[in-house]
Amino acid sequence: MERPDIVAWRWRFLREILDPNINLHDVVWLDETWVNAGHCLARCWTDDSKEGMAKTPVGKGGRLIVCHAGSSHGFVSGTADFHIENTGDYHEEMNGEHFQDWFENKLLATFEEPTIIVMDNAPYHSKILDPAPTTRHRKQEIMEWLRKHGETVNETMRKAELLEMVQLKKSVPVREIDNIAAKHGHRVIRLPPYHCHFNPIELIWANIKGFIARNNKTFTLTEVDRLLHEAISNISTDEWKKVVDHTAGILRKAWETDGLVEDAVEDMIISVSPEDDSSDEDVLDCESDDGW
């Protein structure tokens, strides 16, 4: 069964993005992707001869990562961020400081009007301002956080008590990137986890990777870099409009489907009469009688 918090997040996202006042074609969709040096079709033609047909190269080779954003008006010109991966996990190659600098000084700097930006929750997108302490924090750190938020605490209190106070005190997390966008008059809407199909740029990435796979002949990062730049420049506004329209249909269908599911569940709920409703005390008594 799907986690309730994911369902709630999806509803919040759909309610925000499908607001009648929002034109989905003006929304900017942001994401990162990567391409291996050995990215190609199962069999790759290096020239027009029969001997020119080569099997997929052994190993994937190095990896090129790109962060970009676009809308039905096309990719946001001049904002692509390219770099080569070194660790084996492209999420580790980005960090909050680098992403924040690119986001504020390169992407946001191009917007002349208030803009809605949709992105996922990769760690480097999601640094929290004033994060609430957890069990991993020392007792003194928890006390300092509570005092900063107006709570009275003392050394005699146990860590479990302090963490309970944190749960009651903490509010909805504020992400630093969202705060930066708001400061410049823009708004970030966060995709729910595991819902990359809600982002039309994923379809653009698929087209770009297909172009690279068909044309990659040397299996080098130099070649992939050239093809990646060429593929990005080849994506038209018409193509962007098509994928945004397609995604809009997915979003509206998801809204309708979730509503139907909730209505069906509500109809299945059996009302319990007051005399049949056991109290918490009854349950505790039964548990005690069984020796718990």
N, C-alpha and C positions, 0 to 999 in steps of 0.2 A: 504494500500500500504506500502511496506517495506521502512523504512527510508533510504534516500540516503547515509547517512554516514555509515550505516551498510553495504550497498551494496558495497561502496567504500572500506571499511575495508576488506570485504570478498575477493574482487579482489586483494587487496594488499597481503593478506595472501596467497591466492592460487598462485599468481605469485611468491612469495618467496619460498613457500614450494614445489612447483612443478618445481623449477629450475632443469634443467637436471643435474647440478653438485651436486645435493643433493640426496643421497641415503636414501629413507624413512626408510629403515631398520636400519640405523645408528642413526636416530633421537631419542632423548630421550623425552618421553611424560610424563608430570608431572600433578598431580592432587591430590585433597583430596576427601575423602568420609567418611561416618559415618555409624555405625551399632548400632541399639537399642538393649538393653538386651533382649527384647521380640521379636526380629526378628525371625520369623519361618513361616512355611507354614500355610494355613488356618486351618488345623488340624495337630497336631504334635504327633508323637509316642514317648512316654517316655520309653516304653519297648515293648515286643513282645505280650503282652496280649491284649484282647479286651478292658479291663479297662484302658490300658495304653494309649489309644487315648484321648488326651486332646484338648480342644478348644484353640484358640489363647489366650494367657494370656491377662488379663485386663490391659490396660496401656502399654506403650512402654518401660517403665523403663529407666535406665540411658543410656547414649550413648557414644560409643567409636569412636574416630576420628583418621584417619590415613592419613598422607601425604606421598606419595611415587612417584617414577618415574621408567620408564622402557622403553625398546626398544625391537626389535626383538631378541636381545641377552638375554632377560629376565629382571626381575626387577634388578635395580642397587643394588647390594648386600650390605647389612649392612646400608642402608640409610633410612629405614622406620621410620617415626616419629609418635608415638602413644601418645594420651592423652585422658583423660575423659572430657566430656563436662559438664559444670555447668550452663550455661545461658539459654539454650533452642534454641540458634541459633549458629550452629557450625562455621559460618563465624566469629562470635564474639570471638570465643575461640582462633583463631589464631591472631597474631598481627605482624606488620611489623618487629619489632625487633627480635622476635623469628624466623620468617620465614627466615629473612635475615641471621641469624646465622646458621640455618640448611642448607640453600641453599649454602652459601659460604664455610662453614667449614666441612660440611658432604657430600653434593651432589657433588659440584664442585671438592672437594678434591679427588674424586675417578677417575676423568677423566684424562687419560694420553694423549689423543689427543684432538684437537679442536672439540667441540661438539655443535650441535644445540639442543636447548631445547625449546619445545613448552609448553606453559601454558596459562591459561585464565587470566582474569583481575580482580580477586578478590581484594578487597581493600588492603589486606596485601601483595599482589604481586606487587602493583602498586604505591608505594610512588613516587611522582614526585620530581625531583631535581629542585630547584628554581622555584616553581610553580608561575604562573602569578596571580596577585591579581584579585579579583572579587568584585561584589557589596557588599559582606559581609565584605570586608576589610575597615578599616578606611581610610579617605582621606590621612592622613600622611603616612600610610603604602604604599599606592599606589604611592605617590610621591617618597618615598625612593626607591621603586622597579624601577621606571622609571629612576631616577638619576643613579642607579647602572648600568642601561643598556644604559647610555649615552644620555639620554634625558634631555632637559632643561625645568624645570617646576617652577612654583611659586605659592604662596598662593592665588593669585587672581583667579586662574583657578578653575572651578567647577569640582566636582567629575565625572560628565558625560563626560566632556572633557578628563579628565585623563584616564578614562576607555576606551575611544575611542582610545587614544594613546597606551594603553596596547594591545588592539586588533591588532593594526598595528605592534606592536613591538614583540609580543610574537611569539615564534617559536614552532615547533613540540615538545611536552612534552618529556622529557628524564626521564625514570623511573630508580630509584636507582638500582633495581635488574638487569636490562639490562646492566647498567653501570658496575656493579660488574662482571657480566659474561664476558663482553668485556675485562675488565682488566685482566682476567685470560685466555683470548684467545678463549672464547666461544661466542655463539650468541643465543639470545632469540628471538623467533618468537611468537607473540601474537595472540591467537585465536580471531576471531571476536565475539562480544557479541551474545548470543543465538545460538551458533554453537558448542555445546559440542559433537555433532555427528562427528565433525572433529577430535576428539581426541580418538584414539583406546583404551586408558586406561579405557574409560567408559565401554567398552565391557568386559574388564578384571574385573572391579568392579562388573559388573552384575553377572559374573560367581562366583566370590568370595562370594557375598551376597547369591547367590543360594545355595552354599555349606553350608554356615552358617545356612540358613533357614531349610535345610534338616536335619541338625545334632544338632541343638540347642534343648536340652532337659530340661535344668534347668532354662533357662531364666535369667541368672545372667551375670554381666559384666565379671566375672572371666571366665565363660564358653565361652562367646563371644570373649574375648581376646585370649583364647587358640585356638578357631576355626579360628579366623582371621589370626593368625600367621601360623596355619596349612594350611589354604587355600592359603595364599600368597606363601608359600614354595612349594605348589603343582602345581602352574602355571608353565608350561613348556615353553621352548623357541619356540617349535612348535606352541603352543597356541598363543603366542605373535606374531609370524610370520603371522598366519592366520588373526588375528584381524588387523594387520598393512596392510596386503594385501587388506582386506575388506575395510578399511578406505581409502586406496589409490584409490580404485575404486570410492568411494563416492567423493573424492576430484576432480578426473579427470572429473567425470560426472557433478559436480557443475561448473567446469570451462567451459565445453562445453555448459551447459544449460544457464549460464549467458550470454555467448557470443551469443547464438541463440536469447535470449530475447532482447538483445541490438540491434542486427541486425534487428529484426522484428520491434522494435520501430522506428529505424532509417528509415526503409522503409515506415512507416506509416506517418512520418512527412510531412506535406504539405508545400511546399515552398511558402512564401508570396512574391508577386511581390513588388518592391520598392514603386510603386504608391499607393498600398493598405496598406502599413505599416505605422501605426500611430506613431507619435513621442510622447515622454513623455510630451511635451508641449501641444499637442492636448488633451491628457488624462487629464492633469491638468486643461485645460480650460473647458472641459466638466464637470469635477467635480465641478468647481467653479460655472458654470451656474446652476447646480442643487442645489446650496446653501451649498455645503460642505466647 
